[in-house]
Amino acid sequence: GAVVSQHPSWVICKSGTSVKIECRSLDFQATTMFWYRQFPKQSLMLMATSNEGSKATYEQGVEKDKFLINHASLTLSTLTVTSAHPEDSSFYICSARAGTGSGTQYFGPGTRLLVL
Amino acid sequence: GDSVTQMEGPVTLSEEAFLTINCTYTATGYPSLFWYVQYPGEGLQLLLKATKADDKGSNKGFEATYRKETTSFHLEKGSVQVSDSAVYFCALYKAGTALIFGKGTTLSVSS
């Protein structure tokens, strides 16, 4: 089946530093990738949608200058949390979709970010 | 706007009990419907899906039928196992958009 990987799975950083999270589709080409944020015991909150080679579309309330998304190829998207603060601590999950057919999205295992 | 409503959890069952997790949706047009499962500390895994009315999705003993007349996609399993303990998300998709998720329902199965 379709596999999406994320790296790193865990990251701890100091306040004010930047953190990059990679999302890769391993066995299919992802025309669209999505980034979600999940708080404990809550549903997923869509942060942004990115299409390969295009600028990401951010959801209302998500700071595009703080959460930089790059979708440089059909198999790789990155999320960079710039100048991270403790309130950015969360579980970040990426998702990839091959086309617009049935809409199936395949999810990565998530990255847990802790900002001290 | 489009939305998904799931039953509030947690749902607590004994092993081999029958499971139903209710899901209803509000959407214009003809969405596709999904159930995803999330095990502790992991991302979401696709459990099953249905793309049109009256379709039944099934996987690993779980089933759900797309009912347009009741705008529902309830998840069922005849005999749950401890390993089924997880959070279950119902979601809908319309062309050109991201999945819209329900809030999730936590299932806890004890032996």
Interface residues (C-beta under 8 A of the other chain):
Chain A: V4 Q6 F34 K41 Q42 S43 L44 L46 T49 I93 S95 T100 S102 G103 T104 Q105 Y106 F107 G108 P109 G110 R112
Chain B: S32 F34 Y36 G41 E42 G43 L44 Q45 L46 K49 T51 F89 Y93 K94 A95 G96 T97 A98 L99 F101 G102 K103 G104 T106
